[in-house]
Amino acid sequence: MLLPESGPLANVAKAIRQGMQARLDDARAQGEKMPDLTFIDSSQQDIDALYAQATLGGAQAVIGPLSKDKVNQLETRASVPLPTLALNYGEHARNQAAELFQYGLSAEDEARQVAQRAYLDGRRNAGILVPDNEWGSRVLAAFRERWQHDGGKIASVVSYPPSGSVTTAVSQMLKGGSSKPDMLFLLALPSYARQVPPTLDFYYASKLPVYATSQVYEGKPQPRADHDLNDVQFVDLPWMIPDAAAGGVDALPYASTYRQLATQDDPGLLKLNAMGVDALELARRLPLLQALPSTQVYGATGNLQARDDGRIQRTLPWAVFQAGVPQPLLASPGATLGASESQPMPSNNSGGTSGATTPGSTSAGSAIPGDPLGPAADNASDAAAD
C-alpha cells in the first residue's frame, strides 16, 4: 500500500487505510482468505523508489499511489513493475500503462451519470449551476460532454461564487439563456443547495426538475435541515444512502464492515473508509479484471467496472429527497437504467451503468471518484470525491 503518512494527503490516506483494515479484519473473521498488507510511506520517495521497495518486500500487487501527480507519471509509461490499483485518476486522455488500474470517487463520474439519467427522463435543455472554481469547471466539462454527446442542449450556465447570492444565481440561470431550461443540473454543497428549491419557487419555477451530485447530501438524515431539498434527485454511494440504495443496511455490500465503520460522526470519513474497502476488494481482483475486463464489482462506493484503459468507472444508485430524507428513485419513464446508459464516452473516467450483481459480489458480463464533501485540491484526489 503506497500511502502518504505526512503532507496534505495524510488524513485522506489515514481514512482510506482504516477502511482497508476494517474490511481485511472482518473478512478474515468470516473465514475468507485475504492478502497480507504492507504499508509504505509514499510521501518521502519518488515512484520508482517506492516500486523498488515494494518489489524487494515481495509484493505481488500495489494499491496506490494517492497523489494525482504520481498517477500522471505512471499512466504515460508503457507498463508498471507490478499490477497496480492507483487511488486517483490521471489527467491524460487515456491511461497508457499496462497493468495500471485507476480508481477514485470522481465527481465527474457523477456528472456524466446525471446527464445520462436526465436525458433518459426526456429532458433536453439544461440549466446549470456550478461553483466558480476549478472543481466546478471540471465537473461542468464532464456534464456538458456527456449531455451534448447524447443530444442535449445547454440553455444556460451560471458559475456562482459559493458565498454569493443564491437568488442572483438562480435568476441568471432561469433568464440568461437563449432557451428555457427544462431541468437543472446542480453542483453544490448542502448549505448552498438547500436554498435553491425555495428560490426556484420564488421565481415560479418550482416544477423545474433538479438533478444533483452526491455533494448535495451531508451523508446523514436531517429531515428538518433538508426539507427544502424535497424532490431533488441525486446520486450517492450505497454506504451513504443504505435505505434508498439497497432497502436497508442488511442488503449493503460488506454490511458487517459498514456497521463497524458507520458509528463515527463524520460522513466524509465514511466515504473515504468505503473507498478503502472497495480499493482492497478491487486489488484482490486485479487478475480477474485483467482476464475479464467486463467484470463488475458491486461495492461500497457503487457498481465498479474497468474501462478498456484500466480506469474504474463507478455507477451510483439514485435517490430523491422526500420529507427531507433520501428515498429510492424509480426508473426513468420509458426506460430502465440499463444497457442504454452504458455507451462509452471518449473522455477521462467515463461513467457507466449499474448492473444486477449481489452485494459485495463480482459478475462478468455487459454493464447494465481532497475534501470528501466538496471541492478539493486536485492532488488530494478525485480519490476523495473532490
C-alpha positions in Angstrom: 0.0 0.0 0.0 1.7 3.2 -1.2 0.0 5.8 1.0 1.4 9.1 2.5 1.9 9.4 6.2 2.6 13.1 6.1 1.7 16.1 3.9 -1.7 17.3 2.6 -2.9 13.8 1.8 -2.1 12.2 5.1 -5.6 12.5 6.6 -7.2 11.2 3.4 -4.8 8.3 3.4 -5.5 7.5 7.0 -9.2 7.2 6.4 -8.7 5.0 3.3 -6.3 2.8 5.3 -8.9 2.5 8.1 -11.4 1.2 5.6 -9.0 -1.3 4.2 -8.0 -2.6 7.6 -11.6 -2.9 8.8 -12.6 -4.9 5.7 -9.5 -7.1 6.0 -10.2 -8.0 9.6 -13.9 -8.5 9.0 -13.3 -10.8 6.1 -10.7 -12.9 7.9 -13.1 -13.2 10.9 -15.6 -14.7 8.5 -13.1 -17.2 7.2 -12.1 -15.6 3.9 -8.6 -15.9 2.7 -7.2 -12.4 2.4 -3.9 -11.0 1.3 -1.3 -9.6 3.7 -0.9 -5.9 3.6 2.3 -3.9 3.9 2.1 -0.1 4.1 4.9 2.0 2.7 5.1 5.8 3.3 4.8 7.4 -0.2 5.3 10.9 1.0 9.2 10.9 1.0 10.2 8.9 -2.1 9.7 9.1 -5.8 7.6 6.5 -7.6 10.5 4.3 -8.8 11.9 4.0 -5.3 8.5 3.1 -4.0 8.2 0.3 -6.5 11.7 -0.9 -5.8 10.8 -1.1 -2.1 7.6 -3.0 -2.8 9.3 -5.4 -5.0 12.1 -6.1 -2.5 9.4 -6.7 0.1 7.8 -9.5 -2.0 4.7 -7.6 -3.1 2.6 -9.2 -5.8 0.4 -6.1 -6.3 0.3 -2.5 -5.3 -2.5 -0.2 -4.1 -1.6 3.5 -4.6 -0.2 6.0 -5.1 -2.8 8.5 -4.0 -1.1 11.6 -5.4 -2.5 12.7 -8.8 1.0 13.8 -9.8 2.3 10.3 -9.3 -0.6 8.8 -11.2 0.1 11.2 -14.1 3.7 10.0 -14.2 2.6 6.3 -14.2 -0.1 6.5 -16.9 2.3 7.7 -19.6 4.6 4.7 -19.2 4.3 1.5 -21.2 3.8 -0.6 -18.1 4.3 -0.6 -14.3 6.6 -3.0 -12.4 3.7 -4.6 -10.5 -0.1 -4.9 -11.1 -1.3 -1.6 -9.6 -4.5 0.0 -8.4 -3.8 3.7 -8.2 -6.1 5.7 -5.9 -6.6 8.6 -8.2 -7.2 9.4 -11.9 -4.6 10.8 -14.2 -5.3 13.8 -16.3 -4.2 12.5 -19.8 -6.8 11.5 -22.4 -6.1 7.8 -21.7 -4.1 5.6 -19.3 -1.3 4.0 -21.4 0.3 1.8 -18.8 -0.3 -1.9 -18.9 -1.4 -3.4 -15.6 -2.2 0.0 -14.2 -5.8 0.5 -12.9 -7.1 3.8 -11.6 -9.9 4.2 -9.0 -11.4 7.1 -7.1 -14.5 9.0 -6.1 -14.6 11.4 -9.0 -17.5 13.9 -9.1 -17.1 13.9 -12.9 -18.4 10.3 -13.0 -21.4 11.5 -11.1 -22.0 14.4 -13.5 -21.9 12.1 -16.5 -24.4 9.8 -14.8 -26.7 12.8 -14.1 -26.5 13.8 -17.8 -27.4 10.3 -18.9 -30.4 10.0 -16.5 -31.8 13.4 -17.3 -31.7 12.7 -21.0 -33.5 9.3 -20.5 -36.1 11.2 -18.5 -36.8 13.2 -21.6 -35.0 16.4 -20.6 -33.4 18.3 -23.5 -32.5 21.8 -22.3 -30.2 22.0 -19.3 -29.8 24.9 -16.9 -26.6 24.5 -14.9 -25.4 25.9 -11.6 -21.8 25.1 -10.7 -19.2 26.9 -8.4 -16.9 29.4 -10.0 -13.8 27.4 -9.2 -11.6 24.8 -10.8 -13.6 22.0 -9.3 -16.8 23.4 -10.8 -15.2 23.8 -14.2 -14.1 20.2 -14.3 -17.5 18.8 -13.3 -19.2 21.2 -15.7 -17.0 19.9 -18.6 -17.9 16.3 -17.8 -21.6 17.0 -17.7 -21.5 19.1 -20.8 -19.6 16.5 -22.8 -22.0 13.6 -21.8 -25.1 15.8 -22.3 -24.2 17.1 -25.7 -23.0 13.6 -26.8 -26.5 12.3 -26.1 -28.1 15.2 -27.9 -29.0 17.6 -25.1 -28.7 21.4 -25.4 -27.4 23.9 -22.9 -30.0 26.5 -22.0 -27.8 28.5 -19.6 -24.7 28.1 -17.4 -24.1 30.1 -14.2 -20.8 29.7 -12.4 -21.7 31.1 -9.0 -19.5 32.3 -6.1 -20.2 29.8 -3.3 -20.5 32.6 -0.8 -22.6 34.7 -3.1 -26.3 35.3 -3.6 -28.4 32.2 -4.5 -31.2 34.5 -5.7 -28.9 36.1 -8.2 -27.5 32.8 -9.5 -30.9 31.2 -9.9 -32.3 34.3 -11.6 -29.4 34.3 -14.1 -29.8 30.6 -14.7 -33.6 31.0 -15.5 -33.2 34.1 -17.6 -29.7 34.0 -19.0 -30.1 31.6 -21.9 -31.5 31.6 -25.4 -34.0 28.9 -24.5 -36.0 27.9 -21.4 -34.4 25.1 -19.3 -36.4 22.0 -18.7 -34.1 20.7 -16.0 -31.4 22.0 -13.6 -28.0 20.3 -13.0 -26.9 21.4 -9.6 -23.4 21.1 -8.2 -23.4 22.4 -4.7 -22.7 21.7 -1.1 -25.7 21.3 1.2 -25.7 24.8 2.7 -26.0 26.3 -0.8 -28.2 23.6 -2.3 -30.9 23.9 0.3 -31.5 27.5 -0.8 -32.0 26.6 -4.5 -35.5 25.0 -4.5 -37.1 27.8 -2.4 -35.6 30.3 -4.8 -36.9 28.4 -7.8 -40.3 28.6 -6.1 -40.0 32.3 -5.7 -39.4 32.6 -9.4 -42.4 30.4 -10.2 -40.2 27.6 -11.3 -40.9 25.1 -8.5 -41.7 22.4 -11.0 -38.2 22.5 -12.7 -36.7 19.1 -12.1 -33.4 19.3 -10.2 -30.6 16.7 -10.6 -27.6 16.8 -8.3 -24.4 15.0 -7.5 -23.6 13.4 -4.1 -22.3 16.6 -2.6 -25.9 17.8 -2.2 -26.3 15.4 0.8 -24.3 15.6 4.0 -24.5 11.8 4.5 -26.9 11.5 7.4 -30.7 12.0 7.6 -31.6 15.5 8.6 -35.3 15.9 7.8 -35.6 19.4 9.2 -32.5 20.8 7.5 -33.1 19.0 4.2 -36.9 19.5 3.8 -36.2 22.3 1.2 -34.5 19.7 -0.9 -37.7 17.7 -1.4 -37.9 16.3 -5.0 -34.3 16.9 -5.7 -32.8 13.8 -7.4 -29.2 12.8 -6.7 -26.7 10.0 -6.9 -24.7 8.8 -3.9 -22.5 6.0 -2.6 -24.6 2.9 -1.4 -23.0 3.2 2.0 -24.3 6.8 2.3 -27.9 6.1 1.4 -28.5 2.5 2.6 -32.3 2.6 2.6 -32.5 4.2 -0.9 -29.7 2.2 -2.4 -30.4 -1.3 -1.1 -33.5 -1.3 1.0 -31.6 -1.2 4.3 -28.2 -1.9 5.9 -28.6 -5.7 5.7 -28.5 -5.6 1.9 -25.5 -3.3 1.6 -22.3 -4.7 0.2 -19.9 -5.6 3.1 -22.7 -4.8 5.6 -20.8 -6.1 8.6 -17.8 -3.9 7.8 -20.2 -1.0 7.3 -21.7 -1.5 10.7 -18.2 -1.2 12.3 -17.3 2.0 10.4 -20.7 3.8 10.4 -20.5 4.7 14.1 -18.3 7.7 13.5 -19.9 11.2 13.3 -18.2 12.4 10.1 -19.9 11.2 6.9 -16.9 12.4 4.9 -14.7 9.9 6.7 -17.2 7.1 6.0 -16.9 7.9 2.3 -13.2 7.5 2.4 -13.5 4.4 4.5 -15.8 3.0 1.8 -13.2 3.8 -0.8 -10.6 1.9 1.2 -13.0 -1.1 1.4 -13.5 -1.1 -2.4 -9.8 -0.5 -3.1 -8.9 -3.7 -1.2 -11.7 -5.7 -3.0 -10.7 -4.4 -6.4 -7.0 -5.1 -5.8 -7.7 -8.7 -4.9 -9.5 -9.0 -8.2 -6.8 -7.4 -10.4 -6.0 -10.7 -12.2 -9.7 -11.2 -12.9 -10.1 -7.6 -14.1 -7.2 -8.2 -16.5 -8.5 -11.5 -17.8 -12.2 -10.5 -17.9 -12.5 -6.7 -18.4 -16.3 -6.9 -18.3 -16.1 -8.0 -14.6 -18.3 -5.9 -12.3 -18.0 -5.4 -8.5 -20.9 -4.2 -6.5 -19.1 -2.3 -3.9 -19.5 0.2 -1.0 -18.9 3.1 -3.4 -21.1 1.9 -6.3 -21.1 -0.6 -9.2 -17.5 -0.8 -10.4 -16.2 -1.8 -13.8 -12.9 -1.3 -15.6 -12.8 0.7 -18.8 -10.6 -0.6 -21.6 -7.8 1.7 -20.4 -7.9 0.4 -16.8 -9.8 3.4 -15.3 -12.5 2.1 -13.0 -15.9 3.7 -13.7 -18.5 3.9 -10.9 -22.2 3.8 -11.3 -24.1 5.1 -8.2 -27.7 4.4 -7.0 -30.2 7.2 -7.3 -32.3 8.8 -4.5 -34.8 11.6 -4.2 -35.5 13.7 -1.2 -38.9 13.1 0.3 -39.9 14.7 3.6 -36.2 15.8 3.8 -34.9 12.2 3.7 -33.3 10.3 0.8 -35.8 7.7 -0.7 -35.5 5.3 -3.6 -36.0 6.8 -7.0 -37.9 4.8 -9.6 -36.6 4.0 -13.0 -36.8 6.6 -15.8 -40.1 6.8 -17.7 -40.0 4.7 -20.7 -36.5 3.3 -20.0 -34.6 1.4 -17.4 -31.2 2.5 -16.4 -29.5 -0.4 -18.1 -27.6 -1.0 -21.3 -28.7 2.2 -22.9 -26.7 4.1 -20.2 -23.5 2.2 -20.7 -22.4 3.6 -24.0 -18.7 4.5 -23.7 -17.5 8.1 -23.8 -14.2 9.1 -25.3 -13.3 11.0 -22.1 -11.4 10.5 -18.8 -13.0 8.2 -16.3 -16.3 8.0 -18.2 -19.4 7.0 -16.2 -21.3 3.7 -16.5 -24.4 2.0 -15.5 -25.4 -0.2 -12.7 -25.6 -4.0 -13.1 -27.5 -6.8 -11.5 -24.9 -8.1 -9.1 -25.4 -9.1 -5.5 -23.9 -7.0 -2.7 -20.2 -7.4 -2.5 -20.1 -9.8 -5.4 -18.4 -10.0 -8.7 -20.0 -10.7 -12.0 -18.7 -10.9 -15.6 -20.9 -9.5 -18.4 -22.1 -6.4 -20.0 -22.6 -3.4 -17.8 -26.4 -2.9 -17.0 -14.2 9.2 -7.8 -9.3 16.3 -1.1 -12.3 17.1 0.8 -14.9 14.3 0.5 -17.8 16.7 0.8 -16.8 19.4 -1.7 -14.1 20.9 -3.9 -10.6 19.8 -3.1 -7.1 20.4 -4.2 -6.7 18.3 -7.3 -3.8 16.4 -5.8 -5.9 15.4 -2.9 -7.7 13.2 -5.2 -10.7 12.5 -7.2 -10.0 9.8 -4.7 -11.8 11.8 -2.2 -14.9 12.7 -4.2 -13.5 16.1 -4.8 
